[in-house]
């Protein structure tokens, strides 16, 4: 008869097997993002990567998520650098993502397109806009013409006769 072990012992053993395997420590995975959630308090990103046949749960911690030049979206195809391991407490196999890149469209171009879409949405009904970073008045046509200049802006404030909007990029 086999030795009786606890669930904790089993999970610890399997995690150790995965963690010492060099082939699972630095992976490049291609997949489609599903169930993407960024925790507002911690800044961590939780999602699944899937292909036509399988999926795997993924976590990207705040420090890594802050370095991304684009915003991940549901259904987006990406390539991630990660390591595969077992979350010991739950016995859940998952990957910890260090870097994420759009698969196809370049990260800078994607960030630019996403910014343009958000600017058009917010500025479409503004009478006056002000960029805090560049300490200047801006209008939608100017921002869209020189969008690359505004990609790294932290805040643009927009006013109309009724409302006040603060737009974070």
C-alpha positions in Angstrom: 0.0 0.0 0.0 1.2 3.5 -0.8 2.1 6.0 1.9 -0.7 8.3 3.0 0.2 12.0 2.5 -1.6 15.2 3.0 -3.0 17.5 0.3 -0.4 20.1 1.4 2.4 17.6 1.0 1.2 16.6 -2.5 0.9 20.3 -3.6 4.3 21.1 -2.2 5.8 18.1 -4.0 4.2 19.0 -7.4 5.2 22.7 -7.1 8.8 21.7 -6.4 8.8 19.4 -9.5 7.5 22.3 -11.6 9.8 24.9 -10.1 13.0 22.9 -10.7 12.2 22.2 -14.3 14.3 24.8 -16.3 12.1 24.3 -19.4 9.1 25.8 -17.5 11.0 28.7 -15.9 11.2 31.0 -19.0 8.5 30.3 -21.5 7.1 32.2 -24.4 3.4 31.5 -24.8 1.1 32.6 -27.6 -2.6 32.8 -26.9 -5.8 34.8 -26.7 -6.8 36.7 -23.6 -10.0 35.6 -21.8 -11.6 36.8 -18.6 -9.2 39.7 -18.1 -9.5 41.5 -14.8 -7.1 44.1 -13.3 -7.6 44.4 -9.6 -8.1 48.1 -8.8 -6.5 47.8 -5.3 -3.5 45.6 -6.0 -2.9 46.4 -9.7 -2.4 42.7 -10.4 -3.9 41.3 -13.7 -5.7 38.0 -13.7 -6.7 36.3 -17.0 -6.6 33.1 -19.0 -4.6 32.4 -22.1 -6.3 30.1 -24.5 -5.9 28.6 -28.0 -8.3 26.4 -30.0 -8.0 23.5 -27.7 -6.8 24.5 -24.2 -6.5 27.3 -21.7 -4.3 28.2 -18.7 -4.8 30.6 -15.9 -2.3 33.5 -15.8 -1.3 36.2 -13.3 0.7 39.4 -14.0 1.8 41.3 -10.9 1.5 45.1 -10.6 5.2 45.8 -11.2 5.2 43.9 -14.5 1.8 45.2 -15.5 2.9 48.8 -15.1 5.6 48.3 -17.8 3.1 47.4 -20.5 2.8 50.0 -23.3 -0.8 48.9 -24.1 -4.0 47.8 -22.4 -4.8 44.1 -22.7 -8.3 43.5 -23.9 -10.7 40.5 -24.1 -9.9 38.4 -27.1 -6.6 40.1 -27.9 -3.9 37.7 -29.2 -0.7 38.1 -27.3 2.7 36.5 -26.7 3.8 36.4 -23.0 7.1 35.6 -21.3 6.3 33.6 -18.2 7.0 30.7 -15.9 4.7 27.8 -15.2 4.1 26.8 -11.6 1.5 25.5 -9.1 -0.3 27.9 -6.8 0.3 25.7 -3.8 -2.6 26.9 -1.6 -5.3 26.0 -4.2 -3.4 23.3 -6.2 -4.0 25.4 -9.3 -1.6 25.2 -12.2 -0.9 28.7 -13.7 1.6 30.9 -15.3 3.2 34.0 -13.8 3.6 36.5 -16.7 6.6 38.9 -16.7 6.1 40.5 -20.1 3.2 40.7 -22.6 3.4 41.7 -26.3 0.5 42.0 -28.8 0.7 39.3 -31.4 0.6 41.1 -34.7 0.2 44.8 -34.2 3.2 46.4 -32.5 2.8 47.5 -28.9 3.5 51.2 -29.7 1.0 51.3 -32.5 -1.6 49.5 -30.4 -1.1 52.0 -27.5 -1.4 54.8 -30.0 -4.7 53.4 -31.5 -6.2 52.8 -28.0 -5.3 56.3 -26.9 -6.8 57.8 -30.1 -10.1 55.9 -29.5 -10.3 57.0 -25.9 -9.5 60.6 -26.8 -12.2 60.7 -29.5 -14.7 59.2 -27.0 -13.9 61.7 -24.3 -13.2 64.8 -26.4 -16.2 64.5 -28.7 -18.3 66.7 -26.5 -15.6 69.0 -24.9 -15.3 72.7 -25.4 -11.9 73.1 -23.8 -9.1 70.7 -22.8 -5.9 71.2 -20.8 -2.9 68.9 -20.6 -1.4 68.9 -17.0 1.8 67.3 -18.1 2.6 69.7 -20.9 0.9 72.6 -19.1 -1.0 73.7 -22.2 -4.4 74.1 -23.7 -5.2 71.4 -26.3 -8.1 70.7 -28.6 -9.2 67.3 -30.0 -7.9 68.0 -33.6 -4.5 69.0 -32.2 -4.2 66.0 -29.9 -5.2 63.6 -32.7 -2.8 65.1 -35.1 0.1 64.9 -32.6 -1.0 61.9 -30.7 2.5 60.4 -30.3 3.4 63.6 -28.3 0.5 62.9 -25.9 0.9 59.1 -25.6 2.9 59.5 -22.4 0.7 62.2 -20.9 -0.6 61.3 -17.4 -3.7 63.6 -17.4 -5.7 65.6 -19.7 -8.5 67.7 -18.3 -11.6 68.5 -20.4 -14.3 71.0 -19.8 -17.6 71.7 -21.4 -20.4 74.0 -20.2 -21.9 71.4 -17.9 -19.3 68.8 -16.9 -15.7 68.4 -15.9 -13.7 65.4 -17.1 -10.3 64.1 -16.0 -8.9 61.8 -18.6 -6.0 59.5 -17.6 -3.9 57.9 -20.3 
